[in-house]
Amino acid sequence: MRLFKELLLYFSLFGMVGFAALSYYLFTNNGAALNVEQAHSGNMTSVQITRSSAQDVPTGQGNTEQVQSTLISSAASQEGANVGDTTGFRRASSIMGINTADIKEDTSAVQFINLFKSSIPFSETSPWGSGKDVVYDKNGWPTDLKGGQALTKFLNRLPANTVPDGFYTVLYDGKGTIHYGNDASLVAHREGMDIIEIKAGDDGILNASLAIKETDPEDYISNIRVLLPGGICEGNPYLRVDDETECEPGRYQSFAVHHETLRYNPDYLNFIKDFQVIRFMNMSGMTRNPVQKWEDRHNMEEATWGGREGTYSRGAPAEIMVDIANRVNADAWFSMPYQANDDYVRKFAELVSKQLKPGLKAYIEYSNEIWNPIFVHHDYAINQGLKLKLDKNKNRAREKFHSYRSVQVFDIWEEVFGGTDRLVRVMGAWTSNPRMSNAILNYRDAYKKTDALAIAPYFGATIKEIQRAKNVDDIFKAINNKRSKKGFAASVRQMKQQAKVAEVFGLDLIAYEGGQHLVDWNTRKADDGNNELLYAANRDRRMGELYKKYLKEWERAGGKMFVQFSAPRIYSWYGSWGIKEYISQSRSEAPKYDAILSYMEEKAGIKSPDSEVDEMNTATARKGVSLKKLTSPDEIWTLSDFWPVYLPNSDPSKPSEVGAKWQANWDDKNLYLSIAVNDRKVEKGDGVELLVQVGNLRNRLKIMYGEGSRSNTLFTETEHGYRITSVLPWKKLAESPPEAGESIGFDIAIYDVDDDDSKQELFWAERVKEKAGDRKLVTAALSKASKVGHKEQKIVNKVPQVMLVEE
């Protein structure tokens, strides 16, 4: 009997491997070493980094093991699909969209791998940060400090978990010196590259800044990139991994190397992929932006796309918005700036026509909320309407100019696209004013050039109701007050009124924004007035229930596409707009987000986690499989309850047959899995594949025999084959750990490769008549039991003592 080295190494032991991955390609000399100083308990650590030609990450010093375990967690998406074709399994409903957040240093959506793209422009921090005499190039890089400094913040007042603590790679061109501040500190330096550690302080708030202290005017510092730690496994852009140990060999793509092609934070793509329409109004920086000419638009070479509202600086280039839509197969909604001339509109349309995937549509809207007096384009439309003598009354002049300019924009896009098949021409309206909707659609028969009437049917409470509230219950009473002008019932009435208008003109009624609207505009600080009650109401489960009811009322009223407002944002005095507070927030912690997903799941015919177990037509799958929650560490690997995996019509009593049995249990930290496989001869390529679906995340995990890798999996040879025992942290499988009574999807595949390269596959829960690539997951219920009375480290210590015993 062959003996294999047992290996049980946990991800936590490989922090420096992840750090090394961040530094690849920054070492231009073969075999160059980077000495790393770490301020952990006063210890100094030196890590040797070597060039690797076979994979994306450097190789660490150490022995090569005879056994390989590779753990891969794939996105909640169509398995096996290309990156560009992966769309999120809820997309079948095709009824929900999302508004993007602004690109800013305090935006908790964190759209990009390169955090610097959201930073404050250096010039906008003067005089409190950058020197007033600093000279800048056309893209915003300081060329001459004039004795001062150039400072910016790239993370500002964000919740601690928004981005991971860890080592971030900073790349830059040119010569000079960069200092780091707030929660960012320098760990290691080499010309053109810094390694910094970012870790939120005890206040739980994340801030990070950098300052160029010295720069060579002849070769000034530019092209700064502050890159998230880790990377992805090739083909899965929706899940960030710490290092190469979480990918199949050769499949790891570090952000330090691939940031230009990967570009987007996996957490952001994972969030946005489930929506059919992406409205880029905020990301484009269009609100209050005075841009008129195409040559003044945002471009890819700009130092940052952040900045103050109403300036030329803030906003993503059109190429970025189209690219995001293409990557997640979503229709793109573009709002044209209020002063954009015809040439700007035409060139924008031409870019979209050429770059947007053929199967995707473009929603087109002129500006945003022309009716709203808080925006500069409200007055602009009045002035233009009066100038063109559309009406003597300023409000009617505004309405008519809004309609008139919208049709002009529609006509340009229609001409560029050669028709309207790929266009949705949107006329924005004031939700509470159906008269205005009639006016703008009637003017010069604008409705004939329009496809959809768009409103924002928010619900909330009046400022007086908010100010009178004593507790969160009072906030919900105000929302549910049928007489409230801003309450839930008022919103539903407005939906129905606007639906009648749309029906008269033969148009779809869609929502350009919507959701709760709890805000007291009389406050100016986060803790002013009753703002804390408003935040608490948004975090309350009752808000989720209201969202479900709200979306059903929208559907009953005849509403079509509903574009939620908005992508993750922190809560503040100016509103609690994000359906999540920060991009990495779990579904269970975000009741609005959970309700929206639940509604989409229902529309798509996806069963909720606590639904009945699927009836499976298979030789071995069983209905009602329960995985026991541990009450003692001794129970982890008992195999007292197990389920067989055998080929149909085979004899499980014969060890020569290919087959297996598996057992699993769980606690609040991990899923524990043990699989004993019958295999007459173990070959490279033999192994096990798991499909695990927890909540809205479907994970594909492979555990294979091979060389030279490490993970939290133990391999033991047995008399009839081998056993795989693995600790799978819930944080790698789900947004949050499941609870007792919850159900998870589960399937196991066994791979057996023989000497002649022939391959057998068998599946525990595969339907007999279905193709292997189209199998469904069986649902395994988590049974209720008391919690494990020990810490995670005690589990780690206990596992090898049990697992090393031969069966």
NUZAPA-975569 format. One record per residue (C-alpha): residue in three letters; x, y, z. Coordinates in steps of 0.001 Angstrom, whole numbers, plus 500000, padded with zeros to 6 digits. Example, Ala and Ser with C-alpha at 12.3 -4.5 7.8 and 13.67 -1.06 7.14 Angstrom:
<pts>
ala512300495500507800ser513670498940507140
</pts>
This chain:
<pts>
met500000500000500000arg501427503351498958leu501889505969501631phe501016509599501050lys502149512518503133glu499234513836505087leu498893517579504688leu496660519951506604leu497625523574505968tyr495209526411506423phe494950529572504373ser495889531665507356leu499422530252507224phe500045531733503813gly499683535465504308met503125536061502860val502365533908499828gly499508536272499049phe501882539180499592ala504361537691497169ala501650537317494555leu501020541030494721ser504620541773493841tyr505030539669490693tyr506387541401487599leu507627544242489766phe510979542524489979thr512796543121486733asn515967541232487607asn516037537440487507gly516034535989490993ala515841539428492604ala514892539375496252leu512642541788498096asn513313542243501787val510059542912503563glu509807544549506944gln506611543851508853ala505535545585512033his503835542522513504ser504719542013517169gly508019543697516476asn509264540875514260met511210541389511052thr510442539032508174ser512520538489505037val510832536808502092gln512684535488499048ile510792536094495786thr511792534298492598arg510641534728489023ser508118532158487770ser507537531418484114ala504946528714484564gln502317530583486529asp501172534046487435val502601534066490949pro506086533675492438thr507122530403494010gly507892530299497711gln510705528370499315gly509714524953500637asn509327521268499880thr507210520080496997glu504475517758498210gln503441514619496373val499799515444496838gln497964518456495447ser494736520008496545thr493280522924494640leu490244524732495927ile488230526800493464ser485194528888494304ser483323530027491208ala480797532826490855ala477074532561491238ser476772532288487507gln476249529955484615glu478992527396484977gly481424526938482179ala480417530186480496asn482974532642479214val483519535789481220gly481611537842478711asp478675535449478700thr478232535055482436thr475178536899483691gly474044535759487109phe471424533117487655arg468631535539488541arg468771537304485187ala465915535181483820ser463448537606485410ser464755540546483333ile462809543093485367met465334544714487642gly468018547312487072ile470460549190489274asn471738552748489437thr475497553028489802ala477179555023492528asp479480557967491949ile483188557442491468lys484593558996494620glu487050558255497379asp484129557848499799thr482030555598497553ser481592552239499225ala480820550517495904val484610550364495186gln484215549742491473phe487854549263490467ile490827547087491332asn492900550259491065leu491664552320493996phe493454555395492746lys490897555841489978ser488401556942492648ser490751559310494442ile490343563063494828pro492224564934492080phe495425566373493523ser494398569875492486glu491131569685494454thr492854569173497828ser494478572596497786pro495070574373500100trp494510571810502879gly496423569034501108ser498241570037497942gly500343573158497622lys498667576091495911asp501570576559493434val501813572939492240val501862572605488433tyr499834569809486776asp499771568206483351lys496584567800481302asn495734564510483039gly496098565868486556trp499582564604487479pro501800567081489362thr504810567974487212asp506442570467489575leu505730570680493296lys507188574194493627gly508456573359497089gly505184571897498270gln503471568522497995ala500609566926496065leu498206565026498317thr495102562954497727lys492803560551499570phe491772557328497851leu489708555838500705asn487612558113502865arg485241557389505773leu484379553881504627pro483257550950506794ala486207548799507804asn485138545754505786thr484599547605502511val487975546417501207pro490150543695502751asp492890544406505229gly496218543411503782phe499128544238501527tyr498377546463498548thr500705546938495605val501335550505494467leu502832550932491001tyr503903554205489441asp505983555690486642gly508651558358487072lys510983559297489898gly510204560713493284thr508966559904496769ile505462558962497920his504355559014501560tyr501259557218502848gly498894558263505602asn495810557499507675asp495278553719507648ala497909553104504947ser501563552530505813leu504646551680503785val505960548134504148ala508497547846501335his509849550017498552arg511508549519495214glu511819551998492364gly508452552226490670met506728550078493299asp505664550214496923ile504008547607499078ile501697549203501612glu499548547730504346ile496001548996504714lys494165548176507887ala491291550057509457gly491916551490512916asp490026550904516125asp487369553403515056gly486155550946512402ile486436553624509720leu488750553234506757asn490805556168505469ala493845556100503221ser495870558866501624leu499112559404499762ala501270562447499117ile503913562996496482lys506689564638498494glu509323564717495755thr509086564409491987asp511482564922489101pro510037567554486723glu511870565806483874asp510465562399484860tyr507614563183487231ile505611560586489117ser502499559559487203asn500282556575486450ile499857555685490121arg497949552455490670val496872551316494149leu495871547686493667leu493664545460495780pro495405542427497296gly494963538990495760gly493448538202492394ile490985535846490723cys490962532363489309glu490916532603485523gly487389532532484152asn485767533718487375pro485916537520487651tyr483272537568490386leu485293536174493281arg488470537628494750val490926535056496076asp493856535644498385asp496474533761496420glu497220530899494005thr496384528175496539glu492694528840495854cys492964528199492103glu493777525317489822pro497448525260488782gly498229528046486313arg494782529647486684tyr495633532343489214gln495581535914487930ser496941538406490438phe495727541987490432ala499350543127490549val499857541629487091his496426541646485446his494815544835486762glu494652546441483323thr492626543615481800leu490633542579484870arg490026546231485826tyr486995545787488134asn486702544782491761pro485254541219491753asp482887542181494574tyr481487544942492375leu480999542702489342asn479438540040491555phe476960542600492831ile476073544216489535lys475866541073487394asp472380540179488650phe470717543263487164gln469381543469483620val469882547232483225ile472681549412484577arg471913553124484747phe475245554942484613met473934558396485538asn476008558705488711met479074556865487456ser479213559136484416gly479412562225486635met476709563748484470thr474781565519487243arg475581569244487160asn478485568534484762pro478901571515482396val480592569529479610gln479531570565476103lys482157569285473663trp483296565727473000glu486944566731473352asp486244567724476966arg484789564351477907his486326561967480434asn489162559882479015met491085556756479932glu494357558631480572glu493085560877483372ala494841560421486703thr491529559889488481trp487832559808487639gly486883561133491061gly486325564732492065arg483743567280493097glu480242567174491665gly479528569633488902thr483103569660487594tyr484715568302484474ser486822565950486570arg484294563491488020gly482995560587485964ala484007557472484077pro484775557497480353ala482116556093478054glu484436553174477287ile484347552079480936met480558552138481154val480181550135477953asp482826547680479142ile480995547038482409ala477730546381480554asn479505544018478181arg481211542063480960val477969541299482766asn475697541188479695ala473488544019480904asp471662546697478958ala473251550122479460trp471362553297480367phe473107556537479375ser472075560048480402met473312562800478106pro474780565882479871tyr472404568823479882gln474690571113477815ala476146568460475494asn476068569629471877asp474930567502468939asp478487566472468100tyr478980565170471635val475721563217471485arg476588561771468065lys480108560697468996phe478825559125472217ala476248557175470203glu478888556103467689leu481141554787470454val478294552814472022ser477139551493468645lys480611550145467924gln481516548811471374leu478299547605473032lys477626543914472432pro475144543352469594gly472609541609471822leu472461544437474352lys470287547532474289ala471061551160475058tyr468587553170477132ile468848556853476186glu467752559764478366tyr468351563498478153ser469923564622481427asn468284563647484740glu465254565116486504ile464968568292484453trp461902569085486575asn463899569179489836pro464890572705490944ile467849571441493030phe469739570751489794val471360573391487601his469820571857484481his466355572800485755asp467187576493485286tyr469107575759482100ala465993574189480554ile463908577196481569asn466364579602479965gln466646577552476787gly462876577201476516leu462402580934476884lys465272581652474477leu463704579414471827lys460299581013472549leu458718577647473228asp456445579261475813lys456200582503477784asn455560580671481041lys458889579522482476asn457628576165483769arg455907575286480520ala459002576520478639arg461099574095480717glu458744571189480042lys458672571880476322phe462445572259476080his462874568979477971ser460626567242475443tyr462156569057472456arg465793568334473364ser464986564724474307val463596564050470826gln466661565651469244val468880563302471249phe466684560318470320asp466889561177466624ile470690561338466671trp470963557956468367glu468413556427465998glu470381557694463006val473674556337464362phe472160552950465263gly470267552697461972gly466937552238463734thr465480551747467186asp465663547964467637arg468544548300470085leu467357551515471688val464987552325474522arg464192556038474292val463331557274477766met461335560378478685gly461914561155482358ala458969562483484358trp458037563799487790thr456328560945489622ser453779563053491466asn452842565152488435pro450975563173485741arg449947566474484115met453578567165483293ser453952563649481846asn451064564358479489ala452583567701478515ile456062566469477608leu454734563462475684asn452149565518473802tyr454467568325472803arg455079568022469046asp454019564357469299ala457147563461471266tyr455500560208472338lys455941558921468773lys459715559081469271thr459595557667472811asp459570554076474046ala459174554474477802leu457902556955480357ala460191556858483393ile459331557846486959ala460909557469490414pro458169556111492715tyr459964556558496040phe458221555970499364gly459108557383502759ala457767559968505182thr457450563727505361ile460137565718507154lys457643566617509895glu456801562928510408ile460501562114510591gln461183564894513098arg458284563790515337ala459469560165515471lys460650558875518855asn461842555471517688val462148553221514624asp458584552000515068asp457404555566514535ile459325555728511266phe457516552660509962lys454177554008511180ala454822557139509134ile455729555105506038asn452551553058506388asn450327556072507098lys447841555966504223arg447292559728504482ser450971560634504285lys451934562541501125lys455259560693501057gly454181557288502385phe453876553869500841ala450229554272499822ala450951557601498114ser453707555968496089val451362553213494923arg448711555760493918gln451287557646491851met452406554445490134lys448837553800489024gln448292557362487830gln451445557353485728ala450640553875484394lys447419555295482940val449379558061481221ala451822555571479729glu448961553368478570val447245556246476774phe450390556949474775gly451190553284474172leu454437553405476176asp456034551242478848leu456122552633482367ile459566552116483860ala461320553376486989tyr464570555275486491glu465023555260490274gly463090554027493257gly463058552584496751gln462858554178500175his463296557949500483leu463898558559504178val465839561806504438asp465622565004506440trp467005567738504212asn467103570129507160thr470050568260508679arg473694568610507672lys475497566018509783ala475205562250510070asp474033562417513683asp471768565460513347gly468077565205514178asn466590561745513774asn469088560560511164glu470160557628513332leu466553556416513336leu466489556612509530tyr469634554490509264ala468179551973511702ala464954551781509700asn466956550987506568arg468700548174508433asp465458546798509845arg463986543573508455arg460660545377508095met462250547508505380gly462946544340503419glu459328543269503735leu458218546694502493tyr460486546352499449lys458920543015498522lys455430544462498851tyr456503547585496968leu457828545658493965lys454671543583493784glu452571546769493801trp454721548109490981glu454054545000488964arg450311545158489665ala450225548772488505gly451642547713485155gly455229548841485728lys457998547222483715met461753547627484268phe462539548923487749val465995550465488242gln466819550520491950phe468595553433493586ser471292552531494190ala474508550533494213pro476265550442497611arg476582553767499423ile477216554644503032tyr474284556108504951ser474486559808505753trp472377562916506372tyr471693563205502636gly470092559790502462ser470423556037502895trp470328555312499194gly472434552182498845ile470616548861498776lys473802547748500533glu475935549981502737tyr479211548739501307ile480157546395498517ser481288543441500646gln478295543565502986ser476547540211503124arg473027539664501896ser471839538761505391glu473016542137506708ala471295544152503968pro467491543738504122lys466800545902501045tyr469275543942498944asp467967540631500250ala464379541601499442ile465288542610495880leu467149539358495291ser464287537369496796tyr461831539092494471met464018538355491457glu464447534755492549glu460702534363492836lys460167535843489385ala462846533588487930gly461269530497489513ile464185529877491860lys463217528233495115ser464061529953498348pro466656528276500591asp464000526728502821ser461958525203499989glu461278521493499663val464016519126498631asp463968518416494898glu462587515067493772met465578513461492081asn465357510643489525thr468739509098490260ala470187505823491393thr471812507179494539ala470517510607495523arg468172510695498482lys465471513107499520gly465859514895502845val469585514417503477ser470511516164506716leu473972517413507682lys474285517427511453lys475585520490513222leu478452519591515501thr478111519518519253ser481645518245519850pro484926518288517911asp485035514491518181glu482090514230515776ile483840515874512840trp485130512821510963thr483106509942512396leu481471508834509119ser478695507455511317asp476152508690508752phe477156508539505121trp475640508432501650pro476950506280498806val478088507364495338tyr478018504424492916leu477504503827489244pro473942502777488418asn473441498981488608ser476833498457490247asp477352496314493332pro478438498582496189ser479591495589498225lys482452494971495789pro485450497202496512ser486772496779492974glu483925498894491642val484511502653491249gly482432504359493868ala482518506389497031lys480733507336500185trp480589510787501711gln479766512368505011ala479521516011506030asn478728518118509054trp479096521745509966asp479378524485512518asp479328528276512408lys482828528463510933asn483165525628508436leu481641522857506379tyr483462519572507109leu483525516990504338ser484939513492504157ile484819511348500999ala486095507775500820val486686506693497215asn487047503157495882asp489724503228493197arg491902500253492291lys494751502470491119val495122506100492004glu496424508183489099lys497190511848488606gly493899513435487582asp491818511351489949gly489814513416492338val486545514869493461glu484489517845492319leu481913519474494547leu478994521720493736val477835523688496744gln475149526351496635val474627528427499760gly471998531112499423asn472652532981496181leu476209531752495656arg477024528620493721asn480534527287494205arg482494524749492211leu485335523113494097lys487863520656492728ile490146518482494848met492593516643492596tyr495796514643492869gly498905516345491508glu502130518013492547gly503286521065494388ser500289522773495952arg498892523257499419ser495452523697500954asn493231522849503888thr492629519291502605leu494067515985503810phe494636512986501535thr494963509520503025glu495436506275501114thr493108503475502175glu492985499772501401his490550500281498521gly491514503734497272tyr491807507045499081arg490023509393501392ile489718513165501057thr488887515151504155ser488494518894503896val487654521929505977leu485732524418503810pro485312527813505481trp481829529257505007lys483435532596504135lys484793530939500987leu481387529506500077ala478853532132501041glu478265535772501859ser477516534689505423pro477376531366507292pro474082529468506984glu471832528901509939ala470111525846511328gly467082524984509252glu468558526501506105ser469087524370502999ile472076524222500710gly472488522757497251phe474999519926497117asp476423517489494583ile479558515368494307ala481353514117491204ile484064511441491248tyr486736511380488510asp488760508262487767val491569508336485191asp493072504990484124asp496396504077482530asp494935504306479020asp493779507902479733ser490161506771479775lys488029508611482291gln484980507660484327glu482706510170486028leu479872509522488431phe477605511939490240trp475815511585493530ala472792513675492525glu472788513589488740arg469488512915487016val469765509811484900lys468279511423481800glu470156514687482082lys473486515601480608ala476388515840483020gly476763519557482331asp473079520232483050arg472579518497486347lys470677520054489208leu471820520301492770val470172518157495377thr469153520121498437ala470739519047501706ala469121520363504862leu471161521587507816ser469660520032510921lys469346521879514194ala471771521136517023ser473644523035519666lys476716525019518733val480217523622519015gly481652524625522364his485163525462521202lys487088527902519096glu488105527326515477gln491721526655516459lys490625523686518555ile488970522218515474val492218522590513577asn494108520778516296lys491564517987516515val491202517233512795pro494529515450512144gln494167513289515242val490964511811513847met491764511884510163leu494999509976510307val493256506830511513glu492948504286508692glu489444503172507838
</pts>
